[in-house]
Amino acid sequence: MNFVLIRMKRPLHRLALTLVIFGLCLTLSTSRTASTLESVLDKGVLRVISMIGPTIYFNDGRGDNGFEYLLARQFAQQLNVQLELSVMDDLAAILNAAGGPKGHFATAGLTATKERQQFLRFSEPYTTVSEILIYRLGQRRPKNLSDVITGRLIVLPGSSHIERLKTLKRNEFPDLQWEVIADSDMLELMQMIHDGEADYAVVDSLAFAVNRGLYPRARRAFDLSQDEAIAWAFPAHGDDSLLKAANRFLTSYAASGELQRLQDQFFGHTDNFSVGGSQLFRHRIESRLSQYEALFKATAEQYQLDWQLLAAIAYQESHWNPHAKSPTGVRGLMMLTLPTAKEMGVSNRLDPEQSLRGGTEYLLRVKKRIPKDIVEPDRTWLALAAYNVGFGHLEDARVLTERQGGNPDRWQDIRDYLPLLQQKKYYKTLRHGYARGREPVQYVQNIRHFHSILRWHHIEKERIEQAQREAMPLPLELPNSSTSSLMPASLPLSL
């Protein structure tokens, strides 16, 4: 009897064991850890770490902006997820946080150095920069690091620039010393050089090109490196599914021409720079802009435009001089011709309000004639070119651009062909004939340059004012005093 029972139990035991194993395999297969990309798609959120800077990320009153931010946003849109941005101040902290709770990757104009590649993985590069040494105009220009040793050299904490200087100190310049400026960015380093607070600084070439109009006394001395790749930084741990998706995006985005378009939007004006012009512009921001800033803001609000763009146009036209007059008879803040003034209902071209209103309405009228399928910011740049040279000549330039194989809807292409309107072999084949085609190119580039300076100057001004407010002590209370309620809640601020 016992033998029979044993023979019966043994198959049941095997069956139970088989079922348990099958259940475990099923559980393991269904509970497989999701890849990083799958997690992003499932949660619908892409978390990115960045920092504030003119070439990286900023909020300019019209919303979130900046080259690095918009590139990351395009990636999120391709994945059909929301972009969640975490802003940090310190480069080392940003690199350490990549892949943690704050962000799946970091984007902050990061150089893919060999040292960083030991603990991070980098995407395909989307631009390149070189490390440069800058000095102050009026001082002797250094030729190499031997000329820098006796001066005050400043750098950013956690930057690739420190890695470069350590290598140079170890191999060539043992006496080289530098000072790390905590809680700063490259813009602040340039300001310190401009103001004479330091002798030398190391910054990226791109940051220098964008900001040199704001701090024109900061000058380029020499390069410390060749061009180096700028890329997104991913953690070394975990899977590489999101990194591969990022590389696919960056490759296709570059191949489509959209990456170049985005770069031109932020950096296409940087070649238009002169020390004298930039210093004069800075001076007039302080001496003249305050008189008309309220007018620019009110007019911009009325016509739903960017007030800083209006201010940049007015500066290009008249240097914010409402009584300006050219040899050809154009006058006023927006330098209107007499026929244009009459057409726009401007009775007094020397009245700043009338002139700004007339110029704005005329610009918008020109902009309405731009084909609707042309998108921003090209639409604005083309309208400004037409405002300067005439709509007919702009159309001729678009025709010529298309003939030459360019894109007639992109300012980046059209600006290359506008100057050809001055050459007979080209303009004789076009409807409206000769035009001084170089002028609208310079006109638009100047406005973009002034607009960029104004935008960042305003952001910096607000940041300084905010810091002053936060540092300001609260007013003392006077207990049992009838005048205590009359004390001001804050003191007036001035820059």
Secondary structure, 3 states (H helix, E strand, C coil): CHHHHHHHHHHHHHHHHHHHHHHHHHHHHHCCCCCHHHHHHHHCEEEEEECCECCCEEECCCCEECHHHHHHHHHHHHHCCEEEEEECCCHHHHHHHECCCCECEECCCCECCCCHHHCEEECCCCEEECEEEEEECCCCCCCCHHHCCCCCEEECCCCHHHHHHHHHHHHCCCCCCCEECCCCCHHHHHHHHHCCCCCEEEEEHHHHHHHCCCCCCEEEEEECCCCEEECCEEECCCCCHHHHHHHHHHHHHHHCCHHHHHHHHHHCCCCCCCHHHHHHHHHHHHHHHHHHHHHHHHHHHHHCCCHHHHHHHHHHHHCCCCCCECCCCCECCCCECHHHHHHCCCCCCCCHHHHHHHHHHHHHHHHHHCCCCCCCCHHHHHHHHHHHHCHHHHHHHHHHHHHCCCCCCCHHHHHHHHHHHHCHHHHCCCCCCCCCCHHHHHHHHHHHHHHHHHHHHHHHHHHHHHHHHHHCCCCCCCCCCCCHHHCCCCCCCCC
